[in-house]
C-alpha cells in the first residue's frame, strides 16, 4: 500500500470513530472557555460516576484551545478514572477515550501511537459488541448524551434521545435514567409552566431511583413549583441537605436557589447563598450563585428601595466573580452594568461599562447576547426607544439562532404593532420583512 493510500485508510478509520473529535462539537473559543470553567465547577470528587466523561470533555476542550499537553493529561486522567469507577481494566466504556487518544496522537503526528489506539478500539468493539444490532453500544450513547447536554439547545434536546437509546439496551443504570430525565426537561427549561406531565413523571421516577442526587431533587422541586405546588417546606429541608454536601455545580445549590428566588423569597435565596458561602468562603461557584441572587433582588426591585448594604454586597460579589472567571464572565459584566444602571449615581458608570463591552472583540453569539441585553437596559432603565430598536435590530441581524435573537425579534414585532409612530412602524416592518433566517 502506498503512503497516500495508507493515510487515506487511517483517516477513514479515525473518522469512523465515536468520540469527541467526530461528534460535530465545534463551538467558538468563548464557549470553549465557558465550558472549561463549567467542568471545573462540577468538581472531581471521588465516586463521581461521570468523572471519566468530565475528563474526556476537558481533554477535548484543551485540545481545541491549543493546549495539547494538557489535553493528553486529561485523556489519561479519564482512562484512570474509568478504571477506578468500573473496577475493571477494560470494557466498552473506554471506546470514546481511546478514540480521543487516537485522534490526539494523529494531530500530534504520532502515527504509530494513533494506530495503536485504533487497534484498541477495534479489540473492544469486537469483544464487547452492542446488544442491539445496528446501534451503538449503550456506553457510547450515554457518554454522547452526557456530552451533548453541555452544548447548544439543539444538542441538549438530542441528548435525551441518546440516553433513551442507552436505557433501552441497559435499563438498570441509575445515572443514565437520571440524566435522561434531566435532558428531557431541557425542552421546557425556560417555560413558566414547567414540563409536560410525562416528563414530570420521568423526573419523579428518577428521583425515587436516585434519592441522593440533590441536583435532580432540586430540579424536580422547581418543576413542581412551576405547576403551582407549595414547596416551601421541602425546599427548606432540601437546603439543609445541600449545605452538608461538598461544593459542586451539581450538588443542587444552583437550581434550589432558583426555587427560592422565583417561588419563595429573594431574601431567603440570598440568606441561603450567604450561608453556603460562610461554610465555603473561597468557592468561586458559590460566589457566582450568590451574585445572581443579589442581581435579581436589585433588578426586580421596582421601588428603588434596595438597601445600600445589599447594593454594595452585590457589586463586590460581581467584581469578585468577574476576576475569578476572567474568560467567561461577559454575562456578569452585563449584570454589573445593569446594577449600576438601577442606581441614580450609577448611570454614567453603567453606560461606560456597556460602551467598553460594545467596543470589545466578541464572537457573534456573545455580541448578539450583548446587543439584546443592552436593548433591554435602554428600554427598561433609560426609556430610550430608538436605541432599543437599533440594538434589537443589531442582535436580530446576526445569523445565530438563540433565545436572545428570538427575544429581540419578538420585541421588534410587538413594538411595530403597538407604536403610534407610522415611520417607526414602517421601518421595523421593512427590517423584519428582509430579515433572513440563520
MIZA-605566 format. One line per 10 residues: number of its first residue (from 1); for each residue x, y, z of N, C-alpha, C. Coordinates in steps of 0.2 Angstrom, whole numbers, plus 5000, padded with zeros to 4 digits. Layout:
NUM> X/Y/Z/X/Y/Z/X/Y/Z; ...
END
This chain:
1> 5004/4994/5000/5000/5000/5000/5004/5006/5000; 5003/5011/4996/5007/5017/4995/5006/5021/5002; 5010/5026/5003/5009/5031/5008/5003/5034/5008; 5001/5037/5002/4994/5040/5001/4988/5036/5003; 4989/5030/5001/4983/5025/5002/4983/5023/5010; 4989/5023/5013/4989/5021/5020/4986/5027/5024; 4988/5033/5022/4985/5039/5025/4977/5040/5024; 4975/5038/5018/4968/5038/5017/4964/5033/5021; 4967/5027/5022/4964/5022/5026/4964/5024/5033; 4969/5027/5036/4970/5029/5043/4964/5034/5044
11> 4964/5039/5039/4959/5044/5040/4952/5041/5041; 4950/5037/5036/4944/5033/5036/4942/5030/5043; 4947/5027/5046/4946/5023/5052/4945/5029/5058; 4949/5034/5057/4948/5039/5063/4941/5043/5062; 4939/5044/5056/4933/5047/5055/4927/5043/5057; 4928/5036/5057/4923/5031/5059/4922/5030/5066; 4927/5033/5070/4927/5033/5077/4921/5036/5081; 4919/5034/5086/4914/5038/5090/4918/5041/5096; 4919/5047/5095/4922/5051/5101/4921/5059/5100; 4924/5062/5104/4923/5070/5104/4925/5073/5097
21> 4930/5070/5094/4933/5073/5088/4928/5072/5082; 4924/5067/5083/4919/5066/5077/4912/5068/5078; 4911/5071/5084/4904/5072/5086/4901/5079/5084; 4905/5082/5079/4902/5089/5077/4902/5094/5083; 4907/5094/5087/4907/5098/5093/4912/5104/5091; 4910/5109/5088/4914/5114/5086/4912/5121/5088; 4911/5123/5095/4909/5129/5097/4915/5134/5096; 4913/5140/5097/4918/5146/5097/4923/5146/5103; 4928/5150/5103/4933/5150/5108/4929/5152/5115; 4925/5157/5114/4921/5159/5120/4917/5153/5124
31> 4914/5149/5120/4910/5144/5123/4915/5139/5126; 4920/5137/5122/4925/5133/5125/4928/5135/5132; 4929/5141/5132/4932/5144/5139/4927/5144/5144; 4920/5145/5142/4915/5144/5147/4914/5137/5149; 4914/5132/5144/4914/5125/5146/4919/5123/5151; 4925/5126/5149/4931/5124/5154/4930/5126/5161; 4927/5132/5162/4925/5134/5169/4919/5130/5171; 4914/5128/5167/4909/5124/5170/4911/5117/5172; 4915/5114/5169/4918/5107/5170/4922/5108/5177; 4926/5113/5177/4930/5114/5184/4925/5114/5190
41> 4920/5118/5189/4915/5119/5194/4911/5113/5196; 4910/5108/5191/4907/5102/5193/4910/5098/5199; 4917/5099/5199/4921/5095/5204/4923/5088/5202; 4928/5086/5205/4930/5079/5203/4931/5075/5209; 4926/5075/5214/4927/5071/5220/4926/5064/5218; 4930/5060/5222/4930/5053/5221/4923/5050/5221; 4921/5045/5216/4915/5042/5216/4910/5045/5211; 4912/5051/5208/4908/5054/5203/4907/5049/5197; 4901/5047/5196/4900/5042/5190/4902/5045/5184; 4902/5052/5183/4903/5055/5176/4911/5057/5176
51> 4915/5055/5181/4922/5058/5181/4926/5057/5174; 4925/5051/5172/4928/5049/5165/4926/5053/5160; 4919/5055/5159/4916/5059/5154/4919/5066/5155; 4919/5068/5161/4922/5075/5163/4929/5076/5160; 4933/5071/5162/4940/5072/5160/4941/5071/5152; 4936/5067/5149/4937/5066/5142/4935/5073/5138; 4929/5076/5141/4927/5083/5138/4933/5088/5139; 4935/5088/5145/4941/5093/5147/4947/5092/5142; 4948/5086/5141/4954/5085/5136/4953/5087/5129; 4946/5086/5127/4944/5089/5120/4945/5096/5120
61> 4942/5099/5125/4942/5107/5126/4949/5110/5126; 4953/5107/5130/4960/5109/5130/4964/5108/5123; 4962/5103/5119/4965/5102/5113/4962/5108/5108; 4956/5109/5108/4953/5114/5104/4956/5121/5106; 4958/5122/5112/4961/5129/5114/4968/5129/5113; 4971/5123/5110/4978/5123/5108/4983/5121/5114; 4980/5118/5119/4984/5115/5124/4985/5108/5124; 4989/5105/5119/4989/5098/5118/4992/5094/5124; 4997/5097/5127/5000/5093/5133/4994/5092/5139; 4991/5098/5140/4985/5097/5145/4980/5092/5142
71> 4979/5092/5136/4974/5088/5133/4976/5081/5134; 4982/5079/5133/4984/5072/5134/4984/5070/5141; 4985/5075/5146/4985/5074/5153/4977/5072/5155; 4973/5076/5152/4966/5075/5154/4963/5068/5151; 4965/5066/5145/4963/5060/5142/4966/5054/5146; 4972/5055/5149/4975/5050/5153/4971/5049/5160; 4969/5055/5163/4965/5055/5169/4959/5052/5168; 4956/5053/5162/4949/5050/5160/4950/5042/5160; 4955/5039/5157/4956/5032/5157/4957/5029/5164; 4961/5033/5168/4962/5031/5175/4956/5031/5179
81> 4952/5037/5178/4946/5037/5182/4941/5032/5180; 4940/5030/5174/4936/5025/5171/4938/5018/5174; 4944/5017/5175/4947/5010/5178/4944/5010/5185; 4945/5015/5189/4944/5015/5196/4936/5015/5197; 4932/5018/5193/4925/5018/5194/4922/5011/5192; 4925/5008/5187/4922/5002/5184/4925/4996/5188; 4931/4997/5191/4934/4992/5194/4936/4986/5189; 4938/4988/5183/4940/4984/5178/4945/4987/5173; 4949/4983/5170/4955/4985/5166/4952/4987/5159; 4947/4984/5157/4944/4986/5150/4937/4985/5150
91> 4934/4988/5145/4927/4987/5144/4924/4992/5139; 4918/4992/5136/4916/4997/5131/4916/5004/5133; 4916/5005/5140/4916/5012/5142/4923/5016/5140; 4928/5012/5138/4934/5015/5136/4934/5017/5128; 4929/5015/5124/4929/5016/5117/4930/5024/5116; 4926/5028/5119/4927/5035/5117/4934/5038/5119; 4936/5036/5125/4943/5038/5127/4948/5036/5122; 4948/5030/5120/4953/5028/5116/4953/5031/5109; 4946/5032/5107/4945/5036/5101/4948/5043/5101; 4947/5046/5107/4950/5053/5108/4958/5053/5107
101> 4961/5048/5111/4968/5047/5110/4971/5046/5103; 4967/5042/5100/4969/5040/5093/4969/5047/5089; 4964/5051/5090/4964/5057/5086/4969/5062/5088; 4970/5062/5095/4975/5067/5098/4982/5065/5095; 4984/5059/5095/4991/5057/5093/4991/5058/5085; 4986/5057/5082/4986/5059/5074/4987/5066/5073; 4984/5070/5077/4985/5078/5076/4993/5079/5078; 4995/5075/5083/5002/5077/5085/5007/5074/5080; 5005/5070/5075/5010/5067/5070/5012/5061/5072; 5010/5058/5078/5012/5051/5080/5008/5046/5077
111> 5009/5044/5071/5005/5039/5068/5005/5032/5071; 5011/5030/5074/5011/5023/5077/5007/5023/5083; 5007/5028/5087/5003/5028/5093/4995/5029/5091; 4994/5033/5086/4987/5033/5084/4984/5027/5082; 4988/5023/5078/4986/5016/5075/4985/5012/5081; 4989/5012/5086/4989/5008/5092/4982/5009/5096; 4980/5015/5096/4974/5016/5099/4968/5014/5095; 4969/5015/5088/4964/5012/5084/4963/5005/5085; 4968/5001/5086/4968/4994/5087/4965/4992/5093; 4966/4996/5098/4962/4995/5105/4955/4996/5104
121> 4953/5001/5100/4946/5002/5099/4943/4996/5096; 4946/4994/5090/4944/4988/5087/4943/4982/5091; 4948/4981/5096/4948/4975/5100/4942/4975/5105; 4940/4981/5108/4935/4982/5112/4928/4981/5109; 4928/4984/5103/4921/4983/5099/4920/4976/5097; 4925/4972/5096/4924/4965/5094/4923/4961/5100; 4926/4963/5106/4925/4959/5112/4918/4961/5116; 4916/4967/5115/4910/4970/5118/4905/4973/5113; 4902/4969/5109/4898/4971/5104/4891/4974/5107; 4888/4979/5103/4882/4982/5106/4877/4976/5106
131> 4873/4976/5112/4867/4971/5112/4862/4972/5107; 4862/4978/5104/4857/4979/5099/4860/4980/5092; 4858/4976/5087/4861/4976/5081/4860/4983/5077; 4865/4986/5074/4864/4992/5070/4863/4998/5075; 4865/4997/5081/4865/5003/5086/4872/5003/5089; 4874/5009/5092/4880/5010/5095/4879/5006/5102; 4885/5005/5105/4885/5002/5112/4882/5007/5117; 4878/5005/5122/4874/5009/5126/4879/5014/5130; 4885/5011/5131/4890/5016/5135/4892/5022/5130; 4892/5021/5124/4894/5026/5119/4888/5031/5119
141> 4882/5028/5118/4876/5033/5118/4876/5037/5125; 4877/5034/5130/4877/5038/5137/4882/5043/5137; 4888/5042/5135/4893/5047/5135/4892/5053/5130; 4889/5051/5124/4887/5056/5119/4882/5060/5122; 4877/5057/5125/4871/5061/5128/4874/5066/5133; 4878/5063/5138/4881/5067/5143/4884/5073/5140; 4888/5072/5135/4892/5077/5132/4888/5082/5129; 4883/5080/5125/4879/5085/5121/4875/5089/5126; 4873/5087/5132/4870/5091/5136/4873/5098/5138; 4880/5098/5137/4884/5104/5139/4884/5109/5133
151> 4881/5107/5127/4882/5111/5121/4876/5115/5120; 4874/5116/5113/4869/5120/5111/4862/5117/5113; 4857/5122/5113/4850/5119/5115/4848/5114/5110; 4849/5114/5104/4848/5108/5099/4851/5102/5102; 4857/5102/5103/4861/5096/5105/4858/5094/5112; 4856/5098/5116/4854/5096/5123/4847/5092/5122; 4843/5094/5117/4837/5090/5116/4839/5083/5113; 4844/5083/5109/4846/5077/5106/4849/5072/5111; 4851/5075/5116/4855/5071/5122/4849/5066/5125; 4843/5068/5125/4838/5064/5128/4837/5058/5124
161> 4837/5059/5118/4837/5053/5113/4842/5048/5114; 4848/5050/5115/4854/5046/5116/4853/5042/5123; 4851/5046/5128/4850/5042/5134/4845/5037/5134; 4840/5039/5130/4834/5034/5129/4836/5028/5126; 4841/5028/5121/4843/5023/5117/4847/5018/5122; 4852/5022/5126/4856/5018/5130/4852/5014/5135; 4847/5017/5138/4842/5014/5143/4839/5008/5140; 4836/5009/5134/4833/5003/5131/4837/4997/5131; 4843/4998/5130/4848/4992/5130/4850/4990/5137; 4851/4995/5141/4854/4993/5148/4850/4997/5153
171> 4844/4995/5155/4839/4999/5159/4841/5000/5166; 4846/4996/5169/4847/4997/5176/4853/5002/5178; 4855/5006/5174/4860/5011/5175/4856/5017/5178; 4857/5018/5185/4853/5024/5188/4855/5030/5185; 4861/5032/5184/4864/5038/5182/4861/5040/5175; 4860/5035/5171/4858/5036/5164/4850/5038/5165; 4847/5035/5169/4839/5037/5170/4839/5044/5173; 4843/5046/5177/4843/5052/5180/4845/5058/5174; 4850/5056/5171/4852/5061/5165/4846/5061/5160; 4843/5056/5159/4838/5056/5154/4832/5060/5156
181> 4830/5060/5162/4825/5064/5165/4827/5072/5164; 4833/5073/5166/4836/5080/5166/4836/5082/5159; 4838/5078/5154/4839/5080/5147/4832/5081/5144; 4827/5077/5146/4820/5078/5144/4817/5085/5146; 4819/5087/5152/4817/5093/5155/4820/5099/5151; 4825/5098/5147/4828/5104/5144/4824/5108/5139; 4819/5104/5136/4815/5107/5131/4810/5112/5134; 4809/5112/5141/4805/5116/5145/4809/5121/5150; 4815/5121/5148/4819/5125/5153/4817/5132/5155; 4815/5135/5150/4813/5142/5151/4805/5143/5151
191> 4801/5138/5152/4794/5138/5152/4792/5140/5159; 4787/5145/5159/4785/5147/5166/4780/5142/5169; 4777/5137/5165/4773/5132/5167/4776/5126/5168; 4782/5125/5167/4786/5119/5168/4785/5114/5163; 4787/5108/5164/4787/5102/5159/4781/5099/5159; 4780/5095/5153/4774/5092/5152/4773/5086/5157; 4767/5083/5158/4766/5078/5163/4770/5072/5163; 4771/5070/5157/4776/5064/5156/4783/5065/5158; 4785/5071/5157/4792/5072/5159/4793/5073/5166; 4788/5076/5169/4787/5077/5177/4787/5070/5180
201> 4784/5065/5177/4783/5058/5179/4790/5055/5179; 4794/5056/5173/4801/5053/5172/4805/5056/5178; 4804/5062/5179/4809/5065/5185/4807/5062/5192; 4800/5061/5193/4798/5058/5199/4801/5051/5200; 4801/5047/5195/4803/5040/5195/4811/5040/5196; 4814/5045/5192/4822/5045/5193/4824/5047/5200; 4820/5052/5203/4821/5054/5210/4821/5048/5214; 4816/5044/5213/4815/5038/5218/4821/5033/5217; 4823/5033/5211/4829/5028/5210/4835/5031/5212; 4836/5037/5212/4842/5041/5214/4841/5046/5219
211> 4839/5043/5225/4837/5048/5231/4843/5053/5233; 4849/5051/5232/4854/5055/5235/4857/5060/5230; 4854/5061/5224/4855/5065/5219/4851/5072/5220; 4854/5077/5224/4851/5083/5226/4850/5088/5220; 4854/5087/5215/4853/5091/5209/4847/5089/5206; 4845/5083/5205/4839/5081/5202/4833/5083/5207; 4834/5082/5213/4829/5083/5218/4827/5091/5217; 4832/5095/5217/4831/5102/5216/4827/5104/5210; 4829/5101/5204/4826/5102/5198/4819/5100/5198; 4818/5094/5201/4811/5091/5201/4806/5096/5206
221> 4809/5099/5211/4806/5103/5215/4804/5110/5211; 4808/5112/5207/4807/5118/5203/4801/5117/5198; 4801/5111/5195/4796/5110/5190/4789/5109/5194; 4789/5106/5200/4783/5106/5204/4780/5113/5206; 4785/5117/5208/4783/5124/5209/4780/5128/5203; 4783/5126/5198/4780/5130/5191/4773/5127/5190; 4771/5121/5193/4765/5119/5192/4760/5122/5197; 4763/5126/5202/4758/5129/5207/4758/5125/5214; 4762/5120/5214/4763/5116/5221/4766/5121/5226; 4764/5120/5232/4768/5123/5238/4774/5119/5240
231> 4780/5122/5239/4786/5118/5240/4790/5120/5246; 4788/5125/5249/4792/5129/5254/4795/5124/5259; 4791/5120/5262/4794/5115/5267/4799/5111/5264; 4798/5108/5259/4803/5103/5255/4809/5107/5253; 4808/5113/5251/4814/5117/5249/4819/5118/5255; 4816/5120/5261/4820/5121/5267/4823/5115/5269; 4820/5109/5269/4823/5103/5271/4829/5101/5266; 4827/5102/5259/4832/5101/5254/4839/5105/5255; 4837/5112/5257/4843/5116/5258/4848/5114/5263; 4845/5111/5269/4850/5108/5274/4854/5102/5271
241> 4851/5098/5267/4855/5093/5264/4860/5095/5259; 4858/5100/5255/4863/5103/5250/4869/5106/5254; 4868/5109/5259/4873/5113/5263/4878/5108/5266; 4876/5102/5267/4880/5097/5270/4884/5093/5265; 4883/5094/5258/4886/5091/5253/4892/5095/5251; 4897/5091/5248/4903/5095/5245/4901/5100/5240; 4904/5106/5239/4903/5111/5234/4904/5108/5227; 4899/5109/5223/4899/5107/5216/4893/5110/5212; 4894/5112/5206/4889/5115/5202/4883/5109/5201; 4884/5103/5203/4879/5098/5203/4877/5096/5210
251> 4878/5099/5215/4876/5097/5222/4869/5100/5223; 4866/5103/5219/4859/5105/5220/4858/5113/5222; 4863/5116/5223/4863/5123/5226/4860/5128/5221; 4862/5127/5214/4860/5132/5209/4853/5131/5208; 4850/5125/5206/4843/5125/5205/4839/5127/5211; 4841/5125/5217/4837/5126/5223/4837/5134/5224; 4842/5137/5223/4842/5145/5224/4837/5148/5219; 4836/5145/5213/4831/5147/5208/4824/5146/5211; 4823/5140/5215/4816/5139/5218/4815/5145/5223; 4820/5146/5227/4819/5151/5232/4818/5158/5229
261> 4822/5160/5224/4821/5167/5221/4814/5167/5217; 4812/5162/5214/4806/5163/5209/4800/5161/5212; 4800/5157/5218/4794/5155/5221/4793/5156/5228; 4798/5157/5231/4798/5158/5239/4800/5166/5241; 4806/5167/5241/4808/5174/5243/4815/5175/5241; 4816/5181/5238/4823/5183/5236/4827/5184/5242; 4825/5186/5247/4829/5187/5253/4831/5181/5256; 4827/5176/5256/4828/5169/5258/4834/5166/5254; 4833/5167/5247/4838/5165/5242/4845/5168/5244; 4845/5174/5246/4851/5177/5247/4854/5174/5254
271> 4850/5173/5259/4852/5170/5265/4855/5163/5264; 4852/5159/5260/4854/5153/5259/4861/5153/5255; 4862/5157/5250/4868/5158/5247/4874/5160/5251; 4872/5165/5256/4877/5168/5261/4879/5162/5266; 4874/5158/5268/4875/5153/5272/4880/5148/5269; 4879/5146/5263/4884/5142/5259/4891/5145/5259; 4891/5151/5257/4897/5155/5257/4901/5155/5264; 4897/5156/5269/4900/5156/5276/4904/5149/5277; 4901/5144/5275/4904/5137/5276/4910/5136/5271; 4910/5139/5265/4915/5138/5260/4916/5145/5257
281> 4920/5149/5260/4921/5156/5258/4925/5157/5252; 4929/5152/5250/4933/5153/5244/4931/5150/5238; 4925/5147/5238/4922/5143/5232/4919/5148/5227; 4922/5149/5221/4920/5153/5216/4913/5152/5214; 4911/5146/5213/4905/5144/5211/4899/5147/5215; 4900/5146/5222/4895/5149/5227/4895/5157/5226; 4901/5160/5225/4900/5167/5224/4896/5169/5218; 4897/5165/5213/4893/5166/5206/4886/5165/5208; 4884/5160/5212/4877/5159/5213/4874/5165/5218; 4878/5167/5222/4876/5172/5227/4875/5179/5223
291> 4880/5180/5218/4880/5186/5214/4873/5186/5210; 4871/5181/5208/4865/5180/5204/4859/5182/5208; 4859/5179/5214/4853/5181/5219/4853/5188/5220; 4859/5191/5222/4859/5199/5223/4856/5203/5217; 4859/5200/5211/4857/5204/5205/4849/5204/5204; 4846/5198/5205/4839/5198/5204/4835/5202/5209; 4838/5202/5215/4835/5206/5220/4835/5213/5218; 4840/5216/5216/4841/5223/5214/4837/5224/5207; 4838/5220/5202/4835/5222/5196/4827/5221/5196; 4825/5217/5201/4817/5216/5201/4814/5221/5206
301> 4818/5225/5210/4815/5229/5214/4813/5235/5211; 4806/5236/5211/4803/5242/5207/4803/5248/5210; 4803/5249/5217/4803/5255/5220/4809/5258/5222; 4815/5255/5220/4821/5258/5221/4823/5258/5228; 4820/5254/5232/4822/5255/5240/4827/5250/5242; 4831/5247/5238/4836/5242/5240/4841/5245/5245; 4842/5242/5250/4847/5244/5255/4854/5245/5252; 4857/5250/5254/4864/5252/5251/4869/5246/5253; 4868/5243/5259/4872/5237/5260/4871/5231/5255; 4865/5230/5253/4864/5225/5248/4867/5227/5241
311> 4866/5233/5240/4869/5235/5233/4877/5234/5234; 4880/5237/5239/4887/5236/5240/4890/5229/5240; 4886/5224/5243/4887/5217/5243/4887/5214/5236; 4882/5216/5232/4881/5214/5225/4886/5216/5221; 4888/5222/5221/4894/5225/5217/4900/5221/5219; 4902/5220/5225/4908/5217/5227/4908/5210/5225; 4902/5206/5225/4902/5199/5223/4903/5199/5215; 4900/5203/5212/4900/5203/5204/4908/5205/5202; 4911/5209/5206/4918/5211/5204/4922/5205/5205; 4921/5201/5211/4925/5195/5213/4924/5190/5207
321> 4917/5189/5206/4916/5183/5201/4919/5185/5194; 4919/5191/5192/4922/5193/5186/4930/5192/5186; 4933/5193/5192/4940/5191/5192/4941/5184/5193; 4937/5180/5195/4938/5173/5196/4936/5169/5190; 4932/5172/5185/4930/5169/5179/4933/5174/5173; 4939/5175/5173/4942/5180/5168/4940/5179/5161; 4939/5172/5159/4937/5171/5152/4930/5169/5150; 4926/5169/5156/4919/5168/5154/4914/5172/5159; 4916/5178/5159/4912/5182/5164/4908/5188/5160; 4907/5187/5154/4903/5193/5150/4896/5194/5153
331> 4893/5189/5154/4886/5190/5157/4886/5193/5164; 4891/5192/5168/4892/5195/5174/4894/5202/5174; 4898/5204/5168/4899/5211/5167/4893/5215/5165; 4889/5212/5161/4882/5215/5159/4878/5216/5165; 4878/5210/5170/4874/5211/5176/4876/5217/5180; 4883/5217/5181/4885/5223/5185/4884/5230/5182; 4884/5230/5175/4882/5237/5172/4875/5238/5174; 4870/5233/5173/4863/5234/5175/4862/5236/5182; 4866/5233/5187/4865/5235/5194/4867/5243/5194; 4872/5245/5191/4874/5252/5191/4868/5256/5188
341> 4866/5253/5183/4860/5257/5179/4854/5258/5183; 4853/5254/5189/4847/5255/5193/4848/5260/5198; 4855/5263/5199/4856/5267/5204/4856/5274/5201; 4854/5279/5205/4854/5286/5202/4861/5289/5201; 4866/5287/5205/4873/5289/5205/4877/5284/5200; 4874/5279/5197/4877/5274/5193/4876/5274/5186; 4872/5279/5183/4870/5279/5176/4876/5280/5172; 4881/5285/5173/4886/5286/5169/4891/5280/5169; 4892/5277/5175/4896/5270/5176/4893/5265/5171; 4886/5264/5172/4883/5259/5168/4884/5260/5160
351> 4883/5266/5158/4884/5267/5151/4892/5266/5149; 4896/5268/5153/4903/5267/5152/4905/5260/5151; 4902/5256/5156/4904/5248/5155/4901/5245/5149; 4895/5248/5147/4891/5245/5141/4896/5247/5135; 4898/5253/5135/4902/5255/5129/4908/5252/5128; 4911/5250/5134/4918/5246/5134/4916/5239/5131; 4911/5236/5133/4909/5230/5130/4907/5230/5123; 4904/5235/5121/4902/5235/5114/4908/5236/5109; 4913/5239/5112/4919/5241/5108/4924/5235/5108; 4922/5230/5113/4927/5224/5113/4926/5219/5108
361> 4931/5215/5107/4931/5210/5102/4927/5204/5104; 4921/5203/5102/4917/5197/5104/4915/5193/5098; 4914/5187/5100/4912/5182/5095/4904/5183/5093; 4902/5182/5087/4895/5183/5085/4889/5182/5091; 4890/5176/5094/4885/5174/5099/4885/5178/5105; 4891/5180/5107/4892/5184/5113/4889/5191/5111; 4891/5194/5105/4889/5200/5103/4881/5201/5103; 4878/5195/5100/4871/5195/5100/4868/5196/5107; 4871/5192/5112/4868/5192/5118/4869/5199/5121; 4875/5203/5120/4876/5209/5122/4871/5214/5119
371> 4870/5214/5113/4865/5218/5110/4858/5218/5112; 4856/5212/5113/4849/5211/5116/4848/5213/5123; 4853/5212/5127/4853/5214/5134/4854/5221/5135; 4858/5224/5131/4859/5232/5131/4852/5235/5128; 4849/5232/5124/4842/5235/5121/4837/5234/5127; 4837/5229/5131/4833/5228/5136/4834/5234/5142; 4841/5235/5143/4843/5240/5148/4840/5247/5145; 4841/5249/5139/4839/5255/5136/4832/5256/5136; 4828/5251/5135/4821/5251/5136/4818/5252/5143; 4821/5248/5147/4818/5247/5154/4821/5253/5159
381> 4827/5255/5158/4830/5259/5163/4831/5266/5160; 4832/5267/5153/4833/5273/5150/4827/5276/5146; 4822/5272/5145/4816/5274/5141/4819/5277/5134; 4824/5274/5131/4827/5276/5125/4825/5271/5120; 4819/5272/5117/4816/5268/5112/4819/5267/5106; 4822/5273/5103/4825/5272/5097/4831/5268/5097; 4835/5269/5102/4841/5265/5103/4840/5258/5104; 4834/5257/5108/4832/5250/5109/4831/5246/5103; 4827/5250/5098/4826/5247/5092/4832/5245/5088; 4837/5250/5088/4843/5250/5085/4847/5243/5087
391> 4847/5242/5093/4851/5236/5096/4848/5230/5095; 4841/5230/5096/4837/5224/5094/4838/5222/5087; 4839/5227/5083/4840/5225/5076/4847/5222/5075; 4852/5225/5078/4858/5223/5078/4859/5215/5080; 4855/5214/5085/4855/5207/5088/4852/5202/5082; 4846/5204/5080/4842/5200/5075/4846/5199/5069; 4850/5204/5067/4854/5203/5061/4860/5198/5061; 4862/5196/5067/4867/5191/5067/4864/5184/5066; 4867/5181/5061/4864/5174/5059/4866/5169/5064; 4864/5169/5070/4865/5164/5075/4858/5163/5079
401> 4856/5157/5078/4849/5156/5082/4850/5155/5089; 4847/5159/5093/4847/5159/5100/4841/5162/5103; 4840/5161/5110/4835/5164/5113/4835/5172/5113; 4841/5175/5113/4842/5182/5113/4840/5185/5106; 4841/5181/5101/4839/5184/5094/4831/5183/5094; 4829/5178/5097/4821/5177/5097/4818/5182/5101; 4821/5184/5107/4818/5189/5111/4818/5196/5107; 4824/5197/5104/4824/5204/5100/4819/5204/5095; 4818/5199/5091/4813/5199/5086/4806/5200/5088; 4805/5196/5094/4798/5197/5097/4797/5204/5099
411> 4802/5207/5102/4801/5214/5104/4800/5219/5098; 4804/5218/5093/4803/5222/5087/4796/5221/5084; 4793/5215/5084/4786/5214/5082/4781/5217/5086; 4782/5217/5093/4777/5220/5097/4778/5227/5097; 4784/5230/5096/4784/5237/5095/4781/5240/5089; 4782/5236/5083/4779/5238/5077/4771/5238/5078; 4769/5233/5081/4761/5233/5082/4758/5238/5086; 4762/5240/5091/4760/5245/5096/4762/5252/5095; 4767/5253/5091/4769/5260/5091/4764/5265/5087; 4764/5271/5089/4759/5276/5086/4763/5280/5081
421> 4769/5279/5080/4773/5282/5075/4773/5278/5069; 4770/5281/5063/4770/5277/5057/4777/5276/5054; 4781/5281/5055/4788/5280/5052/4792/5274/5055; 4791/5274/5062/4794/5268/5066/4791/5262/5064; 4785/5261/5063/4781/5255/5062/4784/5253/5055; 4784/5257/5050/4786/5255/5043/4794/5253/5043; 4798/5256/5047/4805/5255/5047/4806/5248/5050; 4802/5246/5056/4803/5239/5059/4800/5234/5054; 4794/5236/5051/4791/5231/5046/4796/5229/5040; 4799/5234/5038/4803/5233/5032/4809/5229/5034
431> 4812/5230/5040/4818/5227/5043/4816/5219/5044; 4810/5218/5047/4808/5211/5048/4807/5207/5042; 4804/5211/5037/4802/5208/5030/4809/5205/5027; 4814/5209/5028/4820/5207/5024/4825/5203/5028; 4823/5201/5034/4827/5198/5039/4828/5190/5037; 4834/5188/5035/4834/5181/5033/4835/5176/5039; 4833/5170/5038/4833/5165/5044/4840/5163/5044; 4843/5162/5050/4850/5160/5051/4851/5153/5048
END
